[in-house]
Amino acid sequence: MKCPFCNSPDTQVIDSRVSDDGDSIRRRRRCAACTKRFTTYETVELRMPQVVKQDGSRAEFDLDKLRTGFMRALHKRPVPTQLVDEAIATISQDVLALGVREIESRRIGEMVMRELHRLDEVAYIRFASVYRSFQGVDDFQDAIKEVQSPPAGKGES
């Protein structure tokens, strides 16, 4: 780490402490050249992957966009905000856990569909109708059949 006073690259850590919340480390440093002291903070930086859209363009992963999709699907539905927040957090964690630099928008859409299926049947069908570009009544009937059967990967107890 360069000294902010004299730009010398030769600095040494003289004290380190973990923050109260455990999310960062505070380090006191001393410059070997000018002997001045300064403080640095070390934190974890998690980068969400780039989203690859269907047309091949790329965009930043956007939590606000994800929330907007949920809110549109859940418009006037009796689903508590806390459950929506938890669903969004689950998707964010799942995306981070993949450990990839890029993710297809389709994969995120499938994650949203999984969470909506769990939260609210009507919201699931609303989202599916736009996401899958329903063309007719048959598409809605197929989605309703999906809702009436248990979600993929989950058996009945």
N, C-alpha and C positions, 0 to 999 in steps of 0.2 A: 504494500500500500504506500503510495506517494505521500509525503508530508504536504499538507495544504499551505504551509507557510513558506518553505524553501524549495519545494518540489523534489527533494531528495528521495530516492527510492528505498533508502535504508532506514526503515522504522522497525520498532520491536514492540510486541504486546507486553504491557507491564501488569495488566489486570483484566480478567474476563468474568462476567457475571451473566447468568441466565435471567431474563426478565421474569416478573412475577407470574405472567400468564404462560410462560414457557415458549412463546412464539418467536423470540429473538434473543440474541446475545449482544451484550454491551461490552465493548473492548476499549480499554484505555491504552493508548500508544504513545511512544516517545520517539522522536526523531533523533537518529544517531548524529546527524550533522549539526542541527541548530538546537538540540535538546528541548525543544518545545513539545508540549503534550497536547493530544487531541483525542476525541472519542469517536468511535465508529460503531455502527450497529449492523449486525448480520441477521438477515431474515431469509426464509425460504421463498423462492419465487416459482410458483407453479404456472406453467403456460398451457393454456388450453390449445388443442390442435386447430389448425385452419379447417374450415368447412368447405368441402368441395361440392359445389352445386351441380345440378343435373346438366347445365350447359358447359361445365368444365371450369367455370370461374371460381375463384376462391374468396372467402370472406372470413373475418374474425368470428370466433364463436361468440354469440351474443346472448347473454342471459335475459336481457330485456325482450328480445325477440321470442325466446322460449316461453317466457311468462305471458307475452301477448297471445301466443298460440293457445296456451292453456286457458287464459281468460276468455278468449272468443268461444272456445269449445264449451266452457263451463258457464257461459252467460245465463243468468237467472236459474242456475242449478244450485241445490242445497249442499254445496261442498265447502267446508271451512277453509279459510285462507291458509291455516297452518298445514293442512293436508296438501294443498297446492305447493306450498314452500318446500315441504318434505319431498314431494315428487320431483320438483326441480332440482333439489339438492342431490337426490338419488341419481338423476340423469347426469348431472355435472360430475359426480363421483365416478359413475360408470365410464364416462368419456375419459376422465383423467386416468382411470385404472387401465384403460386400453394401452396407454403409453405410446400412442402414435402421434406423428406430427400433422397428419391430415386424416379427416374423417368425412365420409360421404354424408350429405344432408339426408339421404334416404335412411341411413342407419340411425340418425338422430330422430327422424320421424317415427321409426319403428319403436324406439325407446319411449317416445311420447305416447304412442298408441298403447303400449304395454301399461304405462302408468294410468292413462285415462280409462282403460278397460278395468283396472282395479278400482278407480275412484267413482266413476259414474257411467252407466251404460249409454245414456242419451248423449253425453259429451263425447264418448268414444265414437258413436255413429256420426255425430256432427263433424268431428275431426276427420274421420275416415272418408266421409263423403267428399271433402275438399282434397285431402291428401292423396286419395286414390282416384280422384276425378270420376266420381260416379256418373254414369251416363243414363241410367234408367232405374226403374223400380226394382228390377232384378238385383242390381248392385246393393240396394238398401236391404232387400230380403236376405241376401248372403251375409251382410254385416250383422243383421239381427240374429241370424243363426249362430254366428260367431259369439255374440254376446250371451246367447242362451246356453252355450257349452262352456265348460271350464277353460280358463286361459291356457295356452300352450305351456307345457312343462309343469303344470300343477294338476295333480289328480284330486279326485273327490275324497273327502275324509269320511 
